[in-house]
Amino acid sequence: MTDTKDLKHLAIIMDGNRRWAKAKGLPVAMGHKKGAENVQKIVRAVADLGINCLTLYAFSTENWQREESEVDSLMDLLREYLKSELKEIQDNGVRIVFIGERQMLSADIVEQMNKIENDTRNNSKMTLCIALSYGSRQEILGAVRKIATLAQKGDISPAEIDDKMFSDMLYTKDIPDPDLLIRTGGDRRVSNYLLWQLAYSEFYFSPTQWPDFNKEELIRIIADFNSRERRYGKN
């Protein structure tokens, strides 16, 4: 059995849907559809491995700059996914939370997100955190504004501001920092994802496009993670 005792929180940048589709001569929308279908398989695999928390980078604030037709297609796919594909995940005792700029999303999508969070708030098998319309710089700026407002009102003094206070102002205030970040698709960057939270995370960059990423590769990556010595700057 795969040892995951030191891996409490796994974060994944699900990259490569468009390249997967183009390589196969398929429409970009088909790549996104296959990628969405793979989410359920990987969530199931992570739950089976006993990992407590999984955060998936589904849609960034920068993704809004893509062609309107692609964004519209992604939003339609998201609506379908929220209504149907997440049902099995919910029924298997997984708590689902969303992080990101909700005001940028359509009201019907936000309503469905809120319902899913409410319906699964007492589930305890695993937490699935979906980063949707998310950008880490925006998240950090939002935290700075909250703290500045509190200081301006006199509710806190500058001397009281510490790591914990700042972390509590972020979307992930109730979620531990990731132990391991995996990015699929071959690129080697974090793309404005969990910049504060990844301070001491281990990184793994996989050449596999997200629709082809599977449990077997995940297990190999976890074995690589287990072979590393995490020193946190202590020596």
C-alpha positions in Angstrom: 0.0 0.0 0.0 1.3 3.5 -0.9 2.5 5.4 2.2 0.8 8.8 2.4 1.3 9.6 6.1 3.4 12.7 5.3 1.1 13.8 2.5 -1.9 15.5 4.1 -2.6 18.0 1.3 -2.0 17.5 -2.4 -2.4 20.4 -4.8 -2.7 19.9 -8.6 -2.5 22.3 -11.5 -4.5 20.4 -14.1 -2.8 21.6 -17.3 -2.7 20.2 -20.9 -6.4 19.8 -21.9 -6.0 22.0 -25.0 -2.7 20.4 -26.1 -4.2 16.9 -25.6 -7.1 17.8 -27.9 -4.9 19.5 -30.6 -2.5 16.5 -30.6 -5.5 14.3 -31.4 -7.0 16.6 -33.9 -10.0 17.2 -31.7 -11.8 20.5 -30.8 -10.4 22.2 -27.7 -13.8 21.8 -26.0 -13.3 18.0 -26.2 -10.0 18.3 -24.3 -11.7 20.3 -21.5 -14.5 17.7 -21.4 -12.0 14.8 -21.1 -10.1 16.8 -18.4 -13.3 17.3 -16.4 -14.1 13.5 -16.6 -10.6 12.8 -15.3 -11.2 14.9 -12.2 -13.6 12.3 -10.7 -11.1 9.5 -11.3 -8.2 11.3 -9.6 -10.4 12.4 -6.7 -11.4 8.8 -6.2 -7.8 7.7 -6.4 -6.7 10.4 -3.8 -9.5 9.4 -1.5 -8.5 5.7 -1.8 -4.9 6.6 -0.9 -6.0 8.2 2.3 -4.9 11.8 1.5 -7.0 14.3 3.6 -7.1 17.2 1.2 -6.9 17.8 -2.6 -6.9 21.2 -4.2 -7.4 21.5 -7.9 -6.7 24.5 -10.0 -9.7 24.5 -12.4 -9.9 28.0 -13.8 -7.7 31.0 -13.1 -8.5 34.7 -13.2 -6.1 34.9 -16.2 -8.2 32.3 -18.0 -10.9 35.0 -18.4 -8.7 36.5 -21.1 -9.1 33.5 -23.4 -11.3 33.7 -26.5 -15.0 34.3 -25.5 -16.1 31.1 -27.3 -13.7 29.0 -25.2 -14.7 30.7 -21.9 -18.4 30.2 -22.7 -17.7 26.6 -23.5 -15.8 26.2 -20.2 -18.7 27.8 -18.2 -21.2 25.5 -19.8 -19.0 22.5 -18.9 -18.7 23.8 -15.4 -22.5 24.1 -15.1 -22.8 20.5 -16.2 -20.1 19.3 -13.9 -21.5 21.1 -10.8 -24.9 19.5 -11.5 -23.9 16.0 -12.3 -20.2 15.0 -12.1 -19.8 16.1 -8.5 -22.7 14.0 -7.4 -20.7 10.8 -6.9 -18.0 12.8 -5.1 -20.5 14.3 -2.7 -22.1 10.9 -2.0 -18.8 9.4 -1.1 -18.4 11.6 2.0 -16.2 14.3 0.5 -16.5 17.9 1.7 -16.3 20.3 -1.3 -15.2 23.9 -1.0 -14.5 26.6 -3.7 -11.9 29.3 -3.6 -11.6 32.3 -6.0 -13.3 35.5 -7.2 -16.9 34.4 -7.2 -18.1 37.8 -8.3 -16.7 37.2 -11.7 -18.9 34.1 -12.2 -22.5 33.9 -13.3 -25.1 34.0 -10.5 -26.5 30.5 -11.4 -23.0 29.0 -11.1 -22.3 30.7 -7.7 -25.7 29.5 -6.5 -24.8 26.0 -7.3 -21.4 26.3 -5.7 -23.0 27.6 -2.5 -25.4 24.7 -2.5 -22.7 22.1 -2.9 -20.6 23.6 -0.1 -23.7 23.7 2.2 -24.7 20.1 1.3 -21.2 18.7 2.0 -20.1 20.8 4.9 -20.4 17.9 7.4 -18.7 15.3 5.1 -15.4 14.2 6.6 -13.8 11.5 4.4 -11.7 14.1 2.5 -11.8 17.8 1.5 -11.9 18.7 -2.2 -11.0 22.3 -2.7 -11.6 23.6 -6.2 -9.8 26.8 -7.2 -12.2 28.5 -9.6 -11.8 32.0 -11.0 -8.8 32.0 -8.7 -5.6 34.1 -8.7 -3.1 34.0 -5.8 -1.9 37.6 -6.3 -5.5 38.8 -6.1 -6.1 36.6 -3.0 -3.0 38.1 -1.3 -4.0 41.7 -2.2 -7.5 41.0 -0.8 -5.9 39.8 2.5 -3.7 42.9 2.6 -6.8 45.1 2.2 -8.7 43.3 5.0 -5.8 43.8 7.4 -5.3 47.4 6.3 -9.0 48.1 7.0 -8.8 46.5 10.4 -5.7 48.5 11.3 -7.3 51.8 10.0 -10.3 51.2 12.2 -8.0 50.5 15.2 -9.1 46.9 15.6 -5.6 45.7 15.3 -2.1 47.2 15.6 0.7 46.6 13.1 2.6 44.6 15.8 -0.3 42.0 15.9 0.1 41.1 12.2 1.8 37.7 11.9 1.7 34.7 9.6 -1.4 33.2 11.2 -3.4 36.4 10.9 -2.4 36.8 7.3 -3.2 33.1 6.5 -6.6 33.5 8.2 -7.4 36.3 5.7 -6.9 34.0 2.7 -9.5 31.8 1.0 -7.7 28.8 2.4 -7.9 29.8 6.1 -9.4 26.5 7.1 -7.1 24.3 4.9 -3.5 23.3 5.7 -0.8 24.3 3.3 0.0 21.8 0.5 2.7 19.2 1.1 3.1 18.5 -2.6 2.2 20.4 -5.8 1.9 18.5 -9.0 1.6 20.3 -12.4 0.7 18.2 -15.4 1.2 19.2 -19.0 5.0 19.7 -19.0 5.2 23.4 -18.0 7.4 24.3 -15.0 5.8 27.2 -13.3 3.1 27.8 -10.6 1.0 30.3 -12.7 -0.3 32.5 -9.9 -1.4 29.5 -7.8 -1.3 29.4 -4.0 1.8 31.6 -3.8 1.7 32.1 -0.1 0.6 28.5 0.7 3.3 26.8 -1.4 6.2 28.3 0.7 7.5 24.9 1.8 5.7 22.6 -0.6 7.5 20.0 -2.7 7.0 20.4 -6.5 6.7 17.8 -9.2 6.3 18.7 -12.9 4.8 15.9 -15.0 4.9 15.8 -18.8 1.6 14.0 -18.9 -1.4 16.0 -20.2 -4.1 16.2 -17.6 -6.7 14.0 -19.5 -4.1 11.1 -19.5 -2.9 11.6 -15.9 -3.9 8.5 -13.8 -3.6 6.8 -10.5 -0.5 4.8 -11.5 1.4 8.0 -12.2 0.1 9.6 -9.0 1.4 6.7 -7.0 4.9 7.0 -8.7 5.0 10.7 -7.8 4.0 10.0 -4.2 6.9 7.5 -4.0 9.2 10.2 -5.3 7.8 12.6 -2.7 8.4 10.1 0.1 12.0 9.8 -1.0 12.7 13.5 -0.3 13.9 15.0 2.9 11.8 18.1 3.9 14.0 20.3 6.0 11.9 23.6 6.1 15.2 25.6 6.0 16.3 24.1 9.4 19.5 22.5 8.1 
